[in-house]
Amino acid sequence: MLTLQSKSQAWIGLALILLMAVTRGHHFASIDHLPSASWAVFFLAGVYLKPLWSLPLLLLEAFLLDFAAVTWGGVSNFCISPAYVMLVPAYAALWGAGRFYARLHQLQWHTIFRLAACVLVGALVCQVISSGSFYYFSGRFAEPTLMEFIERLVKYTPRQLEGISFYIAIAYALQMMFGRAITLQKRA
């Protein structure tokens, strides 16, 4: 099980908030060519942040970033629709997958398979909820069909998995390095 001191959680929480702020979509502060870290942020918050209020805080940040981007940043409001509210359960699925993984975590390389499984399941559930609700309930598609939805999932899911995997791999490598350094320091 992964347990961190409150101070460490606070620093990680701040880093996750900043990461989402600078990578979420085409917002005013985005860094060119980096994928959005939003999905990874919610998963990692589930892993590292014990307080339950971290989820609503990050949901509020995502909403405020989207609101600012559409209102002042010149970003299209195409994705803002009645289906937007379904991002809450979609992101909660990632957060929950992260919490589940935190219970399985051990500071050993073989846990990467557990991590990969939790990330994959969380990301797929998130993708089905977010894409499915947008496809069926946004009003942007005249006659939605199951076959077209499946085609869209096949088309867009790999890019989403690449994005979340990129950030999770970095976080995992950093944790392994810091964890080993702390372990070695305690032995000395």
C-alpha positions as CSV (number, residue, x, y, z in Angstrom):
1,M,0.0,0.0,0.0
2,L,1.2,3.5,-0.8
3,T,1.3,5.9,2.1
4,L,2.8,9.4,1.9
5,Q,3.3,12.1,4.5
6,S,0.9,15.0,4.3
7,K,3.6,17.4,3.1
8,S,4.6,15.0,0.3
9,Q,0.9,14.8,-0.7
10,A,0.6,18.6,-0.8
11,W,3.6,18.9,-3.1
12,I,2.3,16.2,-5.4
13,G,-1.1,17.8,-5.4
14,L,0.4,21.2,-6.3
15,A,2.4,19.5,-9.1
16,L,-0.7,17.8,-10.5
17,I,-2.7,21.0,-10.4
18,L,0.1,22.8,-12.3
19,L,0.5,19.9,-14.8
20,M,-3.2,20.0,-15.7
21,A,-3.2,23.8,-16.0
22,V,-0.3,23.9,-18.5
23,T,-1.4,20.9,-20.6
24,R,-5.2,20.9,-20.7
25,G,-6.3,21.3,-24.3
26,H,-5.5,24.4,-26.2
27,H,-5.8,26.7,-23.2
28,F,-4.0,30.0,-22.6
29,A,-1.1,28.3,-20.8
30,S,-0.7,25.2,-22.8
31,I,2.7,23.9,-23.7
32,D,2.9,23.2,-27.5
33,H,2.8,19.5,-28.6
34,L,2.4,18.0,-25.1
35,P,-0.7,15.8,-24.7
36,S,-3.3,16.8,-22.2
37,A,-2.3,15.4,-18.8
38,S,-5.9,15.6,-17.4
39,W,-6.5,11.9,-17.5
40,A,-3.2,11.1,-15.8
41,V,-3.7,13.8,-13.2
42,F,-7.0,12.2,-12.1
43,F,-5.4,8.8,-12.0
44,L,-2.3,10.0,-10.1
45,A,-4.4,12.0,-7.7
46,G,-6.2,8.7,-6.8
47,V,-2.9,7.1,-6.3
48,Y,-1.1,9.8,-4.3
49,L,-3.6,12.0,-2.6
50,K,-5.4,10.6,0.4
51,P,-8.0,13.4,1.0
52,L,-11.3,12.7,-0.8
53,W,-11.7,16.4,-1.6
54,S,-8.9,16.1,-4.1
55,L,-11.3,14.8,-6.7
56,P,-13.8,17.7,-6.5
57,L,-10.9,20.1,-6.4
58,L,-9.5,18.8,-9.6
59,L,-12.9,18.6,-11.2
60,L,-13.4,22.3,-10.4
61,E,-10.0,23.1,-11.9
62,A,-10.8,21.3,-15.1
63,F,-14.1,23.2,-15.4
64,L,-12.5,26.5,-14.6
65,L,-9.8,25.9,-17.2
66,D,-12.4,25.0,-19.8
67,F,-14.5,28.0,-18.9
68,A,-11.6,30.4,-19.2
69,A,-10.5,28.8,-22.5
70,V,-13.9,29.2,-24.1
71,T,-14.7,32.5,-22.5
72,W,-11.4,34.4,-22.9
73,G,-9.0,32.1,-24.7
74,G,-10.7,31.9,-28.0
75,V,-11.1,28.1,-27.8
76,S,-14.1,26.6,-29.6
77,N,-17.1,25.6,-27.4
78,F,-17.8,22.5,-29.5
79,C,-17.2,20.1,-26.6
80,I,-19.3,22.1,-24.2
81,S,-22.7,20.4,-24.4
82,P,-25.3,18.7,-22.1
83,A,-22.9,15.7,-22.1
84,Y,-20.1,17.8,-20.4
85,V,-21.4,16.9,-17.0
86,M,-20.5,13.3,-17.7
87,L,-16.9,14.2,-17.3
88,V,-17.5,13.9,-13.6
89,P,-18.1,10.1,-13.6
90,A,-15.5,9.7,-16.4
91,Y,-12.7,11.4,-14.4
92,A,-14.0,9.7,-11.2
93,A,-13.4,6.3,-12.9
94,L,-9.7,7.3,-13.4
95,W,-9.4,8.6,-9.8
96,G,-11.0,5.4,-8.5
97,A,-8.6,3.2,-10.6
98,G,-5.8,5.2,-9.1
99,R,-7.1,4.6,-5.6
100,F,-7.4,0.9,-6.3
101,Y,-3.8,0.7,-7.6
102,A,-2.5,2.6,-4.5
103,R,-3.7,-0.4,-2.4
104,L,-1.8,-2.8,-4.7
105,H,1.4,-0.8,-5.0
106,Q,4.8,-2.0,-3.8
107,L,8.1,-0.4,-4.4
108,Q,9.2,-3.1,-6.8
109,W,9.5,-3.1,-10.6
110,H,7.1,-6.0,-11.1
111,T,4.2,-3.8,-9.9
112,I,4.3,-2.1,-13.3
113,F,1.9,-4.8,-14.6
114,R,-0.6,-4.0,-11.9
115,L,-0.2,-0.3,-12.7
116,A,-0.7,-0.9,-16.4
117,A,-3.8,-3.0,-15.8
118,C,-5.3,-0.3,-13.5
119,V,-4.4,2.5,-15.9
120,L,-5.9,0.6,-18.9
121,V,-9.2,-0.3,-17.1
122,G,-9.6,3.3,-15.7
123,A,-8.8,4.9,-19.1
124,L,-11.1,2.6,-21.0
125,V,-14.0,3.3,-18.6
126,C,-13.3,7.0,-18.8
127,Q,-13.2,6.9,-22.6
128,V,-16.4,5.0,-22.9
129,I,-18.2,7.4,-20.5
130,S,-16.8,10.6,-21.9
131,S,-16.9,9.7,-25.6
132,G,-20.2,7.8,-25.3
133,S,-22.0,10.6,-23.5
134,F,-20.6,13.2,-26.0
135,Y,-21.6,11.1,-29.0
136,Y,-25.1,10.2,-27.8
137,F,-26.1,13.2,-25.7
138,S,-24.2,16.3,-27.0
139,G,-26.6,16.9,-29.9
140,R,-23.6,17.2,-32.2
141,F,-24.4,14.0,-34.1
142,A,-27.6,13.8,-36.1
143,E,-28.2,10.0,-36.0
144,P,-25.8,8.3,-33.6
145,T,-25.4,4.5,-34.1
146,L,-23.6,1.9,-32.1
147,M,-21.4,1.0,-35.1
148,E,-20.3,4.6,-35.6
149,F,-19.6,5.0,-31.9
150,I,-17.4,1.8,-31.9
151,E,-15.5,3.2,-35.0
152,R,-14.9,6.5,-33.1
153,L,-13.7,4.6,-30.1
154,V,-11.3,2.6,-32.2
155,K,-10.1,5.9,-33.8
156,Y,-9.6,8.0,-30.7
157,T,-8.8,5.6,-27.9
158,P,-5.2,4.9,-28.9
159,R,-4.3,8.6,-28.7
160,Q,-5.9,8.9,-25.3
161,L,-4.0,5.8,-24.1
162,E,-0.7,7.2,-25.4
163,G,-1.3,10.5,-23.5
164,I,-2.1,8.9,-20.2
165,S,0.7,6.3,-20.6
166,F,3.3,9.1,-21.2
167,Y,2.6,10.8,-17.9
168,I,2.1,7.7,-15.9
169,A,5.4,6.3,-17.1
170,I,7.2,9.4,-16.1
171,A,5.5,9.4,-12.6
172,Y,6.3,5.7,-12.1
173,A,9.9,6.2,-13.0
174,L,10.2,9.2,-10.7
175,Q,8.6,7.3,-7.9
176,M,10.9,4.4,-8.4
177,M,14.0,6.7,-8.4
178,F,12.9,8.7,-5.4
179,G,11.8,5.6,-3.5
180,R,15.1,3.8,-4.1
181,A,17.0,6.9,-3.1
182,I,15.1,7.2,0.2
183,T,15.6,3.5,0.9
184,L,19.3,3.8,0.3
185,Q,19.5,6.9,2.4
186,K,17.8,5.1,5.3
187,R,20.3,2.3,5.1
188,A,23.3,4.6,5.2
